[in-house]
Amino acid sequence: MFAFPEQFSNATKANLESQFALFSALTSKTFEGVEKLVELNISTTKAALENSSATARQLLAAKDAQEFLSLSAAQAQPSAEKALSYGRQVASIAADTGAEFSKAAESQIAEVNRKVISLVDEVTRNAPAGSETYVSAIKTAISNANAGYEQFSKTAKQAREAVENNVNAAVSQFTQAAGKAGVAAAA
């Protein structure tokens, strides 16, 4: 169709470099997210071990069954709150990592689109007579691909927001239930 092998070779090279940059960025964001989860799990495990030890000492010091049950019930609410806090932190890390993924992907896709449009414009300026139909078809394909990406991006954002809202609602309901259970156990 067009005799511009050097332009297409450069465009292909730029596209591969862009894909590698995207892959590197996503890999980096993945490791950052995993690192945060590992740190959270280590600190949560340390706190749980310390809390378990303190709770065991309290329960062993109970003088009778009534005191034992009272101490056990008193631990229900703080334990539920700690579990909720952990869940919120995990959800926050996941949401932040997902947002970073989206941001990295969007910037790379925008850059690739800019380069492709630039290449098409360059080819259009230097295209031989009679190739307008092919150039128009390429521009239409690029426009359709961009529209598809925009729709996918909107849908992904809506899905992420729906998941976050559902998690927040579940956490809220669990918090209320744990609060009621703690009050009932203390009574």
N, C-alpha and C positions, 0 to 999 in steps of 0.2 A: 504494500500500500504506500508507505512513505520510505524514502531512502535516508533515514537518519539513524543509522545504527549506533553512532557515538552518543547521541542524545538519549536513546532508549537504554543504552548500556549504563550511562551515568544515572538515569532515572532508576534503573533496577538496582544499581549499587546504593543509591540514596535510600531507596525503599528498604533494602536489606539492613542498612545501617540503622534506619528508623525502627525497624522491627527488633533489632538487637537492643537498641536503647530502651524500647518498651519492655522487652523481656527482662532486661537488667533492672529497670525501675520496679517492675512487678515483683521480681525476686527479692529485691532489697526490701520492699514493703512487706512481703511475706515474712521475711526473717525478723523484721522489726516487730510485727504482730506476734510471732511465735516467741520472741524474746520477752515481750510484755506478759504473755500468758505464763511463761515459765517463771518469771519473777513473781507474778501474782500467786501462782500455785505454791511456790516456795514459801512466800510470806504467809499465805493462808494455812499451809501445813504447819509451820512453826507456831502460829497463833493457836491453831486447833490443838496441837500437842500440849502447849502450855495451859490452855483452857481445860483440856481433859484431865490433866494432872491436878489442877486446882479443884475441879469438880469432884474428882475421885476422893481427894483428901476431905472435902466437905461431907461427901456422902458417907465415908468411912467414920467420920466423927459424929454422925447422927446417933442420938441416944435411944431413939425408938423408931418404930415403923412410921408413925405419923410425921415425925421430923424428916425422916428419909424421903417420904412421899412429897412433903412440902418443898424440900430442897430440889427434888427431881422436877417438880412442876415449875419451880422458879427458873430452872434452866431452859425450859421450852421456848419462851419468847426470845431471849438473847440468842439462842442457837438458830432459831428461825430467821431472826434479823441478820445474823452473820451469813447465813446461806443466801438470803436475798441480796445482801451487799455483794457477795461473791458473784452471784448471777448477773447483777447489774454491771459489775466491773468487766466480766467476760463479754457481755453484750456490748458494752461501750468499746472495748478493744476490737471486737468484730466489726462494729459499725464504723469505727475510725479507719480500720484497715480497708474495709470496703469503699469508704469515701476516698481514701488515698489511691486505691486501684482505679476508681472511676476517674479521678483527677488526672492520673498519669496516662490512662488510656485516652481520655478526651484530648489532652494536649498533643499526644503523639498522632492521633488520628487527624487532628486539625492540621498539624504540620505536614502529614502525608497528603492530605487533600490540597493544601496550598501548593505543594510541589507538583502534584499531578495536574492541577489546573494550570500551573505555570508551564509545564511541558506541553499540555494540549494547546495553550495559547501560542507557544513557540512553534509547534508543528503547524498550527493553523496559519500563522503568518508566512511560513515557508512551504505550504502545501501546494502541490501542482494543481493546475486548473482542472476542474471536474471532480475534485475530491471533497467537495462541500458536504455531500451526503454522508460520507464516512466520518468526517469531522463532527457533523451534527449528531450522528449516532453515538459517537464517543462522548460528546458533551451530555447527551441525554442519559447515557448509562451512568456517568459520574453523578449527575443530578439525582437520578433514581437511587443510587447507592447512598448518597448523602441523606436523602429523605428517609430511607430505610434505617440508616444508623440513628438519625434523630428520633424516629419513632421507637426504636429499640431502647435508646438511652432514656427516653421519657418513661417507658414501661418499666425499665429496670429501677429507676428512681422511685416510681410509685410503689413497686413491689417492696423495695427496701423500706420505704416509709410505713407501709402496711405492716410489715414484720416488726418494725420497731414499735409501732403503736400497739400491736397485739402483745408483744413482750411486756411493754409497760403496763398494759391493762392486767395481764396475768400476774405480774409482780404486785400490783396494787391490790388485787383480790387476795393474793396469798398473804400479803401483809395484814390486811383486815382480818382474814381468817386466823392468822397466827396471833394477832392481838386479842381476838375474842377467845381463842383457846387458852392463851396465857391468863386472861382475866378469870375464865371459868376454872382453870386449874388452881389458881391462887385462892379462889373462894371456898 
